[in-house]
Amino acid sequence: MTIDARLAELGIALPAPRAPAFAYVPVAFEGGLAWVSGQLPWGADGGLPKGKLGAGISVDEGKAAARLCVLNGLSVLRETIGSLDRVRRIVKVVGFVASAPGFVEQPAVVDGASNLLGEIFGAAGRHARSAVGVAELPRGVPVEVEFVAAIAEA
């Protein structure tokens, strides 16, 4: 089954890829790896959730934001490599979680990203991971996710 077919089976449509707003590239390659820049949780309507986990944003809302980050990342990755069928494996995920003092459930929030990658890629979606609590994130979002994928040659 192709990844596009798997996405359709899951009822997932990738958003249109967003151009970077600042001085970086959305995907950089080195040694057969694609490094997908940190992605924000842009919604289909172009909106962004705002706030911090533990201060107005629930863990479930954070998980949903992490899923959006992954979908945006897969969108720019697909645009760059032509087909997500070239993804051999998701190697590493880093999730940044805007956290109020005392909030310690960052891993549960980043599970939103990890679980989605597993649903899409199966065993190839299992990865190493870091879930990091931070004081603030760009544009006031609650979650930002970056990831590294091993890519097969075209």
N, CA, C and O atoms as a GROMACS GRO file, in nm:
protein
  616
    1MET      N    1   0.085  -0.118   0.000
    1MET     CA    2   0.000   0.000   0.000
    1MET      C    3   0.089   0.124   0.000
    1MET      O    4   0.188   0.131   0.074
    2THR      N    5   0.055   0.222  -0.084
    2THR     CA    6   0.132   0.346  -0.086
    2THR      C    7   0.097   0.430   0.036
    2THR      O    8  -0.005   0.408   0.101
    3ILE      N    9   0.183   0.526   0.067
    3ILE     CA   10   0.155   0.615   0.179
    3ILE      C   11   0.033   0.702   0.148
    3ILE      O   12  -0.048   0.729   0.237
    4ASP      N   13   0.019   0.746   0.024
    4ASP     CA   14  -0.100   0.824  -0.011
    4ASP      C   15  -0.227   0.742   0.010
    4ASP      O   16  -0.327   0.795   0.058
    5ALA      N   17  -0.223   0.614  -0.025
    5ALA     CA   18  -0.338   0.526  -0.002
    5ALA      C   19  -0.362   0.509   0.148
    5ALA      O   20  -0.477   0.507   0.193
    6ARG      N   21  -0.256   0.497   0.224
    6ARG     CA   22  -0.270   0.483   0.369
    6ARG      C   23  -0.331   0.609   0.429
    6ARG      O   24  -0.419   0.601   0.515
    7LEU      N   25  -0.286   0.726   0.384
    7LEU     CA   26  -0.344   0.851   0.432
    7LEU      C   27  -0.493   0.856   0.401
    7LEU      O   28  -0.574   0.894   0.486
    8ALA      N   29  -0.530   0.817   0.279
    8ALA     CA   30  -0.671   0.815   0.240
    8ALA      C   31  -0.750   0.719   0.328
    8ALA      O   32  -0.861   0.751   0.372
    9GLU      N   33  -0.692   0.602   0.354
    9GLU     CA   34  -0.758   0.503   0.440
    9GLU      C   35  -0.783   0.559   0.580
    9GLU      O   36  -0.885   0.528   0.643
   10LEU      N   37  -0.689   0.642   0.628
   10LEU     CA   38  -0.701   0.703   0.760
   10LEU      C   39  -0.789   0.829   0.758
   10LEU      O   40  -0.817   0.887   0.863
   11GLY      N   41  -0.831   0.870   0.638
   11GLY     CA   42  -0.912   0.991   0.627
   11GLY      C   43  -0.832   1.118   0.646
   11GLY      O   44  -0.885   1.220   0.690
   12ILE      N   45  -0.704   1.112   0.611
   12ILE     CA   46  -0.614   1.226   0.630
   12ILE      C   47  -0.579   1.288   0.496
   12ILE      O   48  -0.536   1.218   0.404
   13ALA      N   49  -0.598   1.418   0.486
   13ALA     CA   50  -0.552   1.494   0.370
   13ALA      C   51  -0.441   1.587   0.419
   13ALA      O   52  -0.462   1.666   0.512
   14LEU      N   53  -0.325   1.578   0.358
   14LEU     CA   54  -0.217   1.668   0.398
   14LEU      C   55  -0.250   1.810   0.356
   14LEU      O   56  -0.308   1.832   0.249
   15PRO      N   57  -0.214   1.907   0.440
   15PRO     CA   58  -0.237   2.046   0.402
   15PRO      C   59  -0.141   2.088   0.290
   15PRO      O   60  -0.044   2.017   0.260
   16ALA      N   61  -0.169   2.201   0.230
   16ALA     CA   62  -0.075   2.257   0.132
   16ALA      C   63   0.053   2.293   0.205
   16ALA      O   64   0.048   2.343   0.318
   17PRO      N   65   0.170   2.270   0.143
   17PRO     CA   66   0.294   2.306   0.209
   17PRO      C   67   0.305   2.456   0.229
   17PRO      O   68   0.267   2.535   0.142
   18ARG      N   69   0.356   2.494   0.344
   18ARG     CA   70   0.375   2.636   0.375
   18ARG      C   71   0.519   2.675   0.348
   18ARG      O   72   0.612   2.601   0.382
   19ALA      N   73   0.538   2.788   0.287
   19ALA     CA   74   0.673   2.842   0.266
   19ALA      C   75   0.726   2.894   0.399
   19ALA      O   76   0.649   2.946   0.480
   20PRO      N   77   0.857   2.882   0.421
   20PRO     CA   78   0.914   2.936   0.546
   20PRO      C   79   0.892   3.087   0.555
   20PRO      O   80   0.899   3.159   0.455
   21ALA      N   81   0.864   3.134   0.676
   21ALA     CA   82   0.844   3.277   0.699
   21ALA      C   83   0.976   3.346   0.735
   21ALA      O   84   0.983   3.469   0.738
   22PHE      N   85   1.078   3.267   0.764
   22PHE     CA   86   1.205   3.324   0.807
   22PHE      C   87   1.319   3.259   0.728
   22PHE      O   88   1.294   3.193   0.628
   23ALA      N   89   1.443   3.277   0.773
   23ALA     CA   90   1.561   3.236   0.696
   23ALA      C   91   1.601   3.091   0.725
   23ALA      O   92   1.696   3.066   0.799
   24TYR      N   93   1.529   2.998   0.666
   24TYR     CA   94   1.562   2.856   0.677
   24TYR      C   95   1.497   2.783   0.561
   24TYR      O   96   1.413   2.839   0.491
   25VAL      N   97   1.536   2.658   0.542
   25VAL     CA   98   1.469   2.574   0.443
   25VAL      C   99   1.378   2.477   0.518
   25VAL      O  100   1.409   2.438   0.630
   26PRO      N  101   1.266   2.437   0.458
   26PRO     CA  102   1.176   2.346   0.528
   26PRO      C  103   1.233   2.206   0.547
   26PRO      O  104   1.202   2.139   0.644
   27VAL      N  105   1.319   2.163   0.451
   27VAL     CA  106   1.380   2.030   0.459
   27VAL      C  107   1.524   2.042   0.412
   27VAL      O  108   1.551   2.102   0.308
   28ALA      N  109   1.617   1.985   0.488
   28ALA     CA  110   1.758   1.979   0.448
   28ALA      C  111   1.800   1.833   0.444
   28ALA      O  112   1.758   1.752   0.527
   29PHE      N  113   1.886   1.799   0.346
   29PHE     CA  114   1.932   1.662   0.330
   29PHE      C  115   2.079   1.650   0.366
   29PHE      O  116   2.159   1.740   0.340
   30GLU      N  117   2.114   1.535   0.426
   30GLU     CA  118   2.253   1.502   0.454
   30GLU      C  119   2.261   1.353   0.479
   30GLU      O  120   2.189   1.299   0.562
   31GLY      N  121   2.348   1.286   0.405
   31GLY     CA  122   2.374   1.144   0.428
   31GLY      C  123   2.251   1.055   0.422
   31GLY      O  124   2.239   0.964   0.504
   32GLY      N  125   2.161   1.078   0.329
   32GLY     CA  126   2.042   0.995   0.317
   32GLY      C  127   1.933   1.028   0.417
   32GLY      O  128   1.832   0.958   0.425
   33LEU      N  129   1.953   1.134   0.493
   33LEU     CA  130   1.853   1.177   0.592
   33LEU      C  131   1.791   1.309   0.550
   33LEU      O  132   1.859   1.397   0.498
   34ALA      N  133   1.662   1.322   0.573
   34ALA     CA  134   1.591   1.447   0.552
   34ALA      C  135   1.559   1.504   0.690
   34ALA      O  136   1.491   1.441   0.770
   35TRP      N  137   1.608   1.624   0.715
   35TRP     CA  138   1.584   1.694   0.841
   35TRP      C  139   1.471   1.793   0.816
   35TRP      O  140   1.489   1.893   0.748
   36VAL      N  141   1.354   1.764   0.871
   36VAL     CA  142   1.237   1.849   0.852
   36VAL      C  143   1.238   1.954   0.963
   36VAL      O  144   1.235   1.922   1.082
   37SER      N  145   1.242   2.081   0.921
   37SER     CA  146   1.246   2.192   1.016
   37SER      C  147   1.124   2.190   1.107
   37SER      O  148   1.020   2.132   1.074
   38GLY      N  149   1.139   2.254   1.222
   38GLY     CA  150   1.029   2.261   1.318
   38GLY      C  151   0.902   2.314   1.253
   38GLY      O  152   0.904   2.416   1.184
   39GLN      N  153   0.794   2.244   1.275
   39GLN     CA  154   0.664   2.277   1.216
   39GLN      C  155   0.567   2.323   1.324
   39GLN      O  156   0.562   2.267   1.434
   40LEU      N  157   0.492   2.425   1.292
   40LEU     CA  158   0.388   2.474   1.382
   40LEU      C  159   0.255   2.407   1.348
   40LEU      O  160   0.240   2.350   1.241
   41PRO      N  161   0.159   2.414   1.440
   41PRO     CA  162   0.031   2.346   1.420
   41PRO      C  163  -0.070   2.428   1.340
   41PRO      O  164  -0.180   2.457   1.388
   42TRP      N  165  -0.031   2.466   1.217
   42TRP     CA  166  -0.123   2.540   1.132
   42TRP      C  167  -0.243   2.452   1.100
   42TRP      O  168  -0.227   2.337   1.059
   43GLY      N  169  -0.363   2.505   1.118
   43GLY     CA  170  -0.484   2.433   1.084
   43GLY      C  171  -0.522   2.455   0.939
   43GLY      O  172  -0.462   2.539   0.871
   44ALA      N  173  -0.619   2.381   0.891
   44ALA     CA  174  -0.664   2.392   0.752
   44ALA      C  175  -0.717   2.532   0.722
   44ALA      O  176  -0.713   2.577   0.607
   45ASP      N  177  -0.766   2.600   0.825
   45ASP     CA  178  -0.820   2.735   0.807
   45ASP      C  179  -0.711   2.842   0.816
   45ASP      O  180  -0.741   2.961   0.809
   46GLY      N  181  -0.585   2.800   0.831
   46GLY     CA  182  -0.475   2.895   0.844
   46GLY      C  183  -0.455   2.949   0.984
   46GLY      O  184  -0.369   3.034   1.007
   47GLY      N  185  -0.536   2.900   1.077
   47GLY     CA  186  -0.524   2.945   1.215
   47GLY      C  187  -0.424   2.864   1.295
   47GLY      O  188  -0.386   2.754   1.256
   48LEU      N  189  -0.383   2.922   1.406
   48LEU     CA  190  -0.290   2.856   1.497
   48LEU      C  191  -0.348   2.854   1.638
   48LEU      O  192  -0.399   2.955   1.684
   49PRO      N  193  -0.341   2.740   1.707
   49PRO     CA  194  -0.377   2.741   1.848
   49PRO      C  195  -0.272   2.822   1.924
   49PRO      O  196  -0.155   2.826   1.886
   50LYS      N  197  -0.314   2.884   2.031
   50LYS     CA  198  -0.222   2.965   2.112
   50LYS      C  199  -0.235   2.923   2.258
   50LYS      O  200  -0.343   2.884   2.303
   51GLY      N  201  -0.124   2.931   2.331
   51GLY     CA  202  -0.128   2.905   2.473
   51GLY      C  203  -0.024   2.805   2.518
   51GLY      O  204   0.060   2.760   2.440
   52LYS      N  205  -0.031   2.772   2.646
   52LYS     CA  206   0.066   2.681   2.707
   52LYS      C  207  -0.006   2.563   2.769
   52LYS      O  208  -0.119   2.573   2.819
   53LEU      N  209   0.062   2.450   2.765
   53LEU     CA  210   0.012   2.332   2.834
   53LEU      C  211   0.018   2.358   2.984
   53LEU      O  212   0.117   2.410   3.035
   54GLY      N  213  -0.087   2.321   3.052
   54GLY     CA  214  -0.094   2.343   3.196
   54GLY      C  215  -0.146   2.481   3.231
   54GLY      O  216  -0.155   2.515   3.349
   55ALA      N  217  -0.180   2.562   3.131
   55ALA     CA  218  -0.235   2.696   3.155
   55ALA      C  219  -0.331   2.729   3.041
   55ALA      O  220  -0.307   2.821   2.963
   56GLY      N  221  -0.439   2.653   3.034
   56GLY     CA  222  -0.541   2.680   2.933
   56GLY      C  223  -0.543   2.584   2.816
   56GLY      O  224  -0.644   2.577   2.745
   57ILE      N  225  -0.436   2.510   2.793
   57ILE     CA  226  -0.432   2.409   2.686
   57ILE      C  227  -0.422   2.272   2.752
   57ILE      O  228  -0.332   2.246   2.831
   58SER      N  229  -0.516   2.184   2.720
   58SER     CA  230  -0.518   2.050   2.778
   58SER      C  231  -0.420   1.959   2.706
   58SER      O  232  -0.372   1.990   2.597
   59VAL      N  233  -0.390   1.846   2.768
   59VAL     CA  234  -0.303   1.747   2.704
   59VAL      C  235  -0.365   1.701   2.572
   59VAL      O  236  -0.293   1.686   2.473
   60ASP      N  237  -0.496   1.678   2.568
   60ASP     CA  238  -0.560   1.635   2.443
   60ASP      C  239  -0.548   1.742   2.335
   60ASP      O  240  -0.524   1.710   2.219
   61GLU      N  241  -0.563   1.868   2.372
   61GLU     CA  242  -0.544   1.976   2.275
   61GLU      C  243  -0.400   1.983   2.228
   61GLU      O  244  -0.373   2.011   2.111
   62GLY      N  245  -0.307   1.959   2.319
   62GLY     CA  246  -0.166   1.955   2.283
   62GLY      C  247  -0.135   1.842   2.187
   62GLY      O  248  -0.059   1.859   2.092
   63LYS      N  249  -0.193   1.724   2.212
   63LYS     CA  250  -0.175   1.610   2.120
   63LYS      C  251  -0.228   1.644   1.981
   63LYS      O  252  -0.164   1.612   1.881
   64ALA      N  253  -0.343   1.708   1.975
   64ALA     CA  254  -0.401   1.746   1.846
   64ALA      C  255  -0.309   1.845   1.775
   64ALA      O  256  -0.292   1.838   1.653
   65ALA      N  257  -0.250   1.938   1.849
   65ALA     CA  258  -0.156   2.033   1.789
   65ALA      C  259  -0.032   1.961   1.738
   65ALA      O  260   0.020   1.995   1.632
   66ALA      N  261   0.017   1.862   1.812
   66ALA     CA  262   0.134   1.786   1.768
   66ALA      C  263   0.104   1.710   1.640
   66ALA      O  264   0.191   1.699   1.553
   67ARG      N  265  -0.016   1.657   1.626
   67ARG     CA  266  -0.058   1.589   1.503
   67ARG      C  267  -0.055   1.687   1.385
   67ARG      O  268  -0.006   1.653   1.277
   68LEU      N  269  -0.107   1.807   1.406
   68LEU     CA  270  -0.105   1.908   1.300
   68LEU      C  271   0.038   1.941   1.258
   68LEU      O  272   0.066   1.959   1.140
   69CYS      N  273   0.127   1.949   1.355
   69CYS     CA  274   0.268   1.976   1.324
   69CYS      C  275   0.323   1.868   1.231
   69CYS      O  276   0.391   1.899   1.133
   70VAL      N  277   0.295   1.742   1.261
   70VAL     CA  278   0.343   1.631   1.178
   70VAL      C  279   0.283   1.639   1.038
   70VAL      O  280   0.354   1.620   0.940
   71LEU      N  281   0.154   1.668   1.028
   71LEU     CA  282   0.092   1.678   0.896
   71LEU      C  283   0.157   1.789   0.812
   71LEU      O  284   0.179   1.771   0.693
   72ASN      N  285   0.186   1.902   0.876
   72ASN     CA  286   0.255   2.009   0.805
   72ASN      C  287   0.396   1.967   0.765
   72ASN      O  288   0.443   2.003   0.657
   73GLY      N  289   0.464   1.893   0.852
   73GLY     CA  290   0.597   1.843   0.819
   73GLY      C  291   0.596   1.743   0.705
   73GLY      O  292   0.682   1.748   0.617
   74LEU      N  293   0.499   1.653   0.705
   74LEU     CA  294   0.488   1.556   0.596
   74LEU      C  295   0.456   1.626   0.464
   74LEU      O  296   0.499   1.582   0.358
   75SER      N  297   0.380   1.734   0.472
   75SER     CA  298   0.347   1.810   0.352
   75SER      C  299   0.470   1.870   0.287
   75SER      O  300   0.488   1.858   0.165
   76VAL      N  301   0.557   1.934   0.366
   76VAL     CA  302   0.678   1.992   0.308
   76VAL      C  303   0.776   1.884   0.266
   76VAL      O  304   0.850   1.901   0.169
   77LEU      N  305   0.777   1.772   0.339
   77LEU     CA  306   0.865   1.661   0.301
   77LEU      C  307   0.821   1.604   0.167
   77LEU      O  308   0.904   1.583   0.078
   78ARG      N  309   0.692   1.579   0.151
   78ARG     CA  310   0.641   1.525   0.024
   78ARG      C  311   0.670   1.620  -0.091
   78ARG      O  312   0.710   1.577  -0.200
   79GLU      N  313   0.651   1.750  -0.068
   79GLU     CA  314   0.681   1.848  -0.173
   79GLU      C  315   0.828   1.841  -0.213
   79GLU      O  316   0.862   1.856  -0.331
   80THR      N  317   0.915   1.819  -0.117
   80THR     CA  318   1.060   1.819  -0.141
   80THR      C  319   1.108   1.691  -0.208
   80THR      O  320   1.192   1.697  -0.298
   81ILE      N  321   1.056   1.575  -0.166
   81ILE     CA  322   1.108   1.448  -0.219
   81ILE      C  323   1.018   1.385  -0.326
   81ILE      O  324   1.056   1.287  -0.389
   82GLY      N  325   0.900   1.442  -0.347
   82GLY     CA  326   0.812   1.392  -0.452
   82GLY      C  327   0.710   1.290  -0.409
   82GLY      O  328   0.597   1.292  -0.457
   83SER      N  329   0.746   1.201  -0.319
   83SER     CA  330   0.654   1.097  -0.272
   83SER      C  331   0.696   1.050  -0.133
   83SER      O  332   0.814   1.028  -0.107
   84LEU      N  333   0.599   1.037  -0.046
   84LEU     CA  334   0.630   0.985   0.088
   84LEU      C  335   0.662   0.837   0.086
   84LEU      O  336   0.706   0.782   0.187
   85ASP      N  337   0.642   0.771  -0.028
   85ASP     CA  338   0.683   0.631  -0.041
   85ASP      C  339   0.835   0.617  -0.034
   85ASP      O  340   0.885   0.507  -0.013
   86ARG      N  341   0.908   0.726  -0.050
   86ARG     CA  342   1.054   0.722  -0.039
   86ARG      C  343   1.101   0.721   0.107
   86ARG      O  344   1.219   0.698   0.133
   87VAL      N  345   1.012   0.745   0.201
   87VAL     CA  346   1.050   0.744   0.343
   87VAL      C  347   1.073   0.600   0.384
   87VAL      O  348   0.980   0.519   0.387
   88ARG      N  349   1.199   0.568   0.418
   88ARG     CA  350   1.231   0.434   0.465
   88ARG      C  351   1.198   0.419   0.612
   88ARG      O  352   1.157   0.312   0.658
   89ARG      N  353   1.218   0.528   0.686
   89ARG     CA  354   1.196   0.523   0.830
   89ARG      C  355   1.194   0.664   0.886
   89ARG      O  356   1.265   0.752   0.837
   90ILE      N  357   1.113   0.685   0.988
   90ILE     CA  358   1.122   0.806   1.068
   90ILE      C  359   1.226   0.774   1.176
   90ILE      O  360   1.207   0.682   1.255
   91VAL      N  361   1.332   0.849   1.179
   91VAL     CA  362   1.446   0.818   1.266
   91VAL      C  363   1.433   0.887   1.401
   91VAL      O  364   1.456   0.825   1.505
   92LYS      N  365   1.398   1.015   1.400
   92LYS     CA  366   1.398   1.093   1.525
   92LYS      C  367   1.288   1.197   1.519
   92LYS      O  368   1.264   1.257   1.414
   93VAL      N  369   1.222   1.219   1.631
   93VAL     CA  370   1.123   1.325   1.647
   93VAL      C  371   1.163   1.407   1.769
   93VAL      O  372   1.201   1.353   1.873
   94VAL      N  373   1.154   1.538   1.754
   94VAL     CA  374   1.173   1.628   1.868
   94VAL      C  375   1.048   1.714   1.879
   94VAL      O  376   1.011   1.784   1.785
   95GLY      N  377   0.985   1.708   1.994
   95GLY     CA  378   0.866   1.790   2.019
   95GLY      C  379   0.898   1.892   2.127
   95GLY      O  380   0.950   1.860   2.233
   96PHE      N  381   0.865   2.016   2.096
   96PHE     CA  382   0.882   2.126   2.191
   96PHE      C  383   0.743   2.165   2.241
   96PHE      O  384   0.653   2.191   2.161
   97VAL      N  385   0.727   2.169   2.372
   97VAL     CA  386   0.596   2.193   2.432
   97VAL      C  387   0.604   2.318   2.519
   97VAL      O  388   0.677   2.320   2.618
   98ALA      N  389   0.529   2.422   2.483
   98ALA     CA  390   0.522   2.543   2.565
   98ALA      C  391   0.451   2.504   2.694
   98ALA      O  392   0.335   2.463   2.693
   99SER      N  393   0.522   2.517   2.805
   99SER     CA  394   0.475   2.461   2.931
   99SER      C  395   0.467   2.566   3.042
   99SER      O  396   0.560   2.644   3.062
  100ALA      N  397   0.356   2.566   3.111
  100ALA     CA  398   0.342   2.649   3.230
  100ALA      C  399   0.426   2.587   3.341
  100ALA      O  400   0.455   2.467   3.336
  101PRO      N  401   0.467   2.666   3.440
  101PRO     CA  402   0.544   2.609   3.551
  101PRO      C  403   0.470   2.490   3.613
  101PRO      O  404   0.350   2.495   3.640
  102GLY      N  405   0.545   2.383   3.635
  102GLY     CA  406   0.489   2.264   3.697
  102GLY      C  407   0.431   2.162   3.599
  102GLY      O  408   0.398   2.051   3.639
  103PHE      N  409   0.417   2.199   3.471
  103PHE     CA  410   0.364   2.103   3.374
  103PHE      C  411   0.473   2.004   3.338
  103PHE      O  412   0.582   2.045   3.297
  104VAL      N  413   0.445   1.875   3.353
  104VAL     CA  414   0.548   1.772   3.330
  104VAL      C  415   0.501   1.660   3.236
  104VAL      O  416   0.561   1.553   3.234
  105GLU      N  417   0.395   1.684   3.160
  105GLU     CA  418   0.341   1.580   3.073
  105GLU      C  419   0.380   1.600   2.926
  105GLU      O  420   0.304   1.564   2.836
  106GLN      N  421   0.497   1.657   2.902
  106GLN     CA  422   0.543   1.678   2.765
  106GLN      C  423   0.543   1.548   2.683
  106GLN      O  424   0.501   1.551   2.567
  107PRO      N  425   0.589   1.435   2.738
  107PRO     CA  426   0.587   1.311   2.660
  107PRO      C  427   0.447   1.273   2.613
  107PRO      O  428   0.431   1.223   2.501
  108ALA      N  429   0.345   1.294   2.696
  108ALA     CA  430   0.208   1.261   2.656
  108ALA      C  431   0.162   1.350   2.541
  108ALA      O  432   0.091   1.304   2.451
  109VAL      N  433   0.202   1.476   2.542
  109VAL     CA  434   0.167   1.568   2.434
  109VAL      C  435   0.232   1.523   2.304
  109VAL      O  436   0.166   1.517   2.201
  110VAL      N  437   0.361   1.493   2.308
  110VAL     CA  438   0.435   1.457   2.187
  110VAL      C  439   0.392   1.320   2.136
  110VAL      O  440   0.418   1.286   2.020
  111ASP      N  441   0.325   1.240   2.220
  111ASP     CA  442   0.266   1.115   2.170
  111ASP      C  443   0.169   1.141   2.055
  111ASP      O  444   0.149   1.054   1.971
  112GLY      N  445   0.108   1.260   2.051
  112GLY     CA  446   0.020   1.293   1.939
  112GLY      C  447   0.094   1.284   1.807
  112GLY      O  448   0.038   1.237   1.707
  113ALA      N  449   0.218   1.329   1.804
  113ALA     CA  450   0.302   1.321   1.684
  113ALA      C  451   0.347   1.177   1.661
  113ALA      O  452   0.335   1.124   1.550
  114SER      N  453   0.399   1.115   1.764
  114SER     CA  454   0.453   0.979   1.751
  114SER      C  455   0.348   0.879   1.707
  114SER      O  456   0.372   0.796   1.619
  115ASN      N  457   0.231   0.885   1.769
  115ASN     CA  458   0.125   0.791   1.734
  115ASN      C  459   0.080   0.808   1.590
  115ASN      O  460   0.054   0.710   1.521
  116LEU      N  461   0.071   0.933   1.543
  116LEU     CA  462   0.030   0.956   1.404
  116LEU      C  463   0.133   0.899   1.307
  116LEU      O  464   0.096   0.836   1.208
  117LEU      N  465   0.261   0.920   1.334
  117LEU     CA  466   0.365   0.864   1.246
  117LEU      C  467   0.357   0.712   1.243
  117LEU      O  468   0.380   0.651   1.138
  118GLY      N  469   0.326   0.649   1.356
  118GLY     CA  470   0.307   0.504   1.360
  118GLY      C  471   0.186   0.460   1.280
  118GLY      O  472   0.192   0.359   1.210
  119GLU      N  473   0.076   0.536   1.288
  119GLU     CA  474  -0.044   0.503   1.211
  119GLU      C  475  -0.016   0.509   1.062
  119GLU      O  476  -0.065   0.426   0.985
  120ILE      N  477   0.062   0.607   1.021
  120ILE     CA  478   0.087   0.628   0.878
  120ILE      C  479   0.191   0.530   0.824
  120ILE      O  480   0.169   0.467   0.721
  121PHE      N  481   0.304   0.519   0.894
  121PHE     CA  482   0.418   0.443   0.841
  121PHE      C  483   0.434   0.305   0.902
  121PHE      O  484   0.524   0.231   0.861
  122GLY      N  485   0.352   0.267   0.997
  122GLY     CA  486   0.366   0.137   1.061
  122GLY      C  487   0.498   0.128   1.136
  122GLY      O  488   0.539   0.223   1.201
  123ALA      N  489   0.564   0.013   1.126
  123ALA     CA  490   0.690  -0.008   1.198
  123ALA      C  491   0.796   0.094   1.156
  123ALA      O  492   0.882   0.130   1.237
  124ALA      N  493   0.792   0.142   1.032
  124ALA     CA  494   0.889   0.242   0.986
  124ALA      C  495   0.864   0.378   1.050
  124ALA      O  496   0.947   0.468   1.038
  125GLY      N  497   0.752   0.393   1.118
  125GLY     CA  498   0.723   0.518   1.188
  125GLY      C  499   0.771   0.522   1.331
  125GLY      O  500   0.762   0.625   1.397
  126ARG      N  501   0.823   0.408   1.380
  126ARG     CA  502   0.877   0.405   1.518
  126ARG      C  503   1.012   0.474   1.518
  126ARG      O  504   1.092   0.454   1.427
  127HIS      N  505   1.037   0.556   1.619
  127HIS     CA  506   1.151   0.647   1.615
  127HIS      C  507   1.206   0.676   1.755
  127HIS      O  508   1.140   0.651   1.856
  128ALA      N  509   1.327   0.728   1.756
  128ALA     CA  510   1.382   0.787   1.879
  128ALA      C  511   1.313   0.922   1.897
  128ALA      O  512   1.263   0.980   1.801
  129ARG      N  513   1.312   0.973   2.022
  129ARG     CA  514   1.234   1.095   2.044
  129ARG      C  515   1.282   1.173   2.164
  129ARG      O  516   1.336   1.117   2.260
  130SER      N  517   1.262   1.303   2.157
  130SER     CA  518   1.278   1.392   2.272
  130SER      C  519   1.151   1.474   2.285
  130SER      O  520   1.095   1.519   2.184
  131ALA      N  521   1.106   1.495   2.407
  131ALA     CA  522   0.991   1.580   2.436
  131ALA      C  523   1.041   1.686   2.535
  131ALA      O  524   1.073   1.655   2.650
  132VAL      N  525   1.047   1.810   2.488
  132VAL     CA  526   1.114   1.916   2.563
  132VAL      C  527   1.014   2.024   2.603
  132VAL      O  528   0.941   2.076   2.519
  133GLY      N  529   1.011   2.057   2.731
  133GLY     CA  530   0.930   2.168   2.778
  133GLY      C  531   1.006   2.298   2.763
  133GLY      O  532   1.123   2.307   2.798
  134VAL      N  533   0.938   2.400   2.709
  134VAL     CA  534   1.000   2.531   2.688
  134VAL      C  535   0.906   2.639   2.740
  134VAL      O  536   0.786   2.617   2.757
  135ALA      N  537   0.962   2.757   2.764
  135ALA     CA  538   0.884   2.869   2.816
  135ALA      C  539   0.792   2.928   2.710
  135ALA      O  540   0.676   2.959   2.738
  136GLU      N  541   0.843   2.946   2.589
  136GLU     CA  542   0.765   3.008   2.480
  136GLU      C  543   0.801   2.943   2.348
  136GLU      O  544   0.911   2.889   2.332
  137LEU      N  545   0.708   2.948   2.253
  137LEU     CA  546   0.731   2.901   2.117
  137LEU      C  547   0.689   3.010   2.019
  137LEU      O  548   0.612   3.099   2.056
  138PRO      N  549   0.739   3.004   1.895
  138PRO     CA  550   0.704   3.105   1.797
  138PRO      C  551   0.552   3.123   1.784
  138PRO      O  552   0.476   3.027   1.787
  139ARG      N  553   0.512   3.248   1.768
  139ARG     CA  554   0.372   3.285   1.746
  139ARG      C  555   0.279   3.245   1.861
  139ARG      O  556   0.157   3.248   1.846
  140GLY      N  557   0.338   3.206   1.975
  140GLY     CA  558   0.258   3.172   2.091
  140GLY      C  559   0.192   3.036   2.086
  140GLY      O  560   0.099   3.009   2.162
  141VAL      N  561   0.240   2.947   1.995
  141VAL     CA  562   0.177   2.814   1.982
  141VAL      C  563   0.215   2.724   2.100
  141VAL      O  564   0.315   2.748   2.167
  142PRO      N  565   0.134   2.621   2.124
  142PRO     CA  566   0.164   2.531   2.234
  142PRO      C  567   0.265   2.422   2.200
  142PRO      O  568   0.329   2.367   2.291
  143VAL      N  569   0.282   2.388   2.071
  143VAL     CA  570   0.367   2.276   2.031
  143VAL      C  571   0.436   2.307   1.899
  143VAL      O  572   0.379   2.370   1.811
  144GLU      N  573   0.561   2.263   1.889
  144GLU     CA  574   0.635   2.264   1.763
  144GLU      C  575   0.703   2.128   1.751
  144GLU      O  576   0.757   2.077   1.849
  145VAL      N  577   0.702   2.070   1.630
  145VAL     CA  578   0.761   1.937   1.610
  145VAL      C  579   0.854   1.942   1.489
  145VAL      O  580   0.821   1.997   1.385
  146GLU      N  581   0.972   1.881   1.507
  146GLU     CA  582   1.064   1.859   1.395
  146GLU      C  583   1.094   1.709   1.389
  146GLU      O  584   1.079   1.638   1.489
  147PHE      N  585   1.136   1.661   1.273
  147PHE     CA  586   1.171   1.520   1.265
  147PHE      C  587   1.273   1.494   1.157
  147PHE      O  588   1.296   1.577   1.068
  148VAL      N  589   1.335   1.376   1.167
  148VAL     CA  590   1.436   1.331   1.074
  148VAL      C  591   1.385   1.201   1.012
  148VAL      O  592   1.339   1.111   1.083
  149ALA      N  593   1.394   1.192   0.878
  149ALA     CA  594   1.349   1.073   0.808
  149ALA      C  595   1.461   1.019   0.721
  149ALA      O  596   1.532   1.096   0.657
  150ALA      N  597   1.477   0.886   0.719
  150ALA     CA  598   1.568   0.822   0.626
  150ALA      C  599   1.495   0.811   0.493
  150ALA      O  600   1.380   0.767   0.488
  151ILE      N  601   1.563   0.851   0.384
  151ILE     CA  602   1.500   0.860   0.253
  151ILE      C  603   1.569   0.766   0.155
  151ILE      O  604   1.692   0.765   0.145
  152ALA      N  605   1.490   0.688   0.083
  152ALA     CA  606   1.542   0.602  -0.022
  152ALA      C  607   1.576   0.686  -0.144
  152ALA      O  608   1.509   0.786  -0.171
  153GLU      N  609   1.679   0.646  -0.218
  153GLU     CA  610   1.715   0.718  -0.340
  153GLU      C  611   1.602   0.705  -0.441
  153GLU      O  612   1.533   0.604  -0.447
  154ALA      N  613   1.586   0.810  -0.521
  154ALA     CA  614   1.481   0.810  -0.624
  154ALA      C  615   1.517   0.721  -0.740
  154ALA      O  616   1.440   0.709  -0.835
   0.00000   0.00000   0.00000
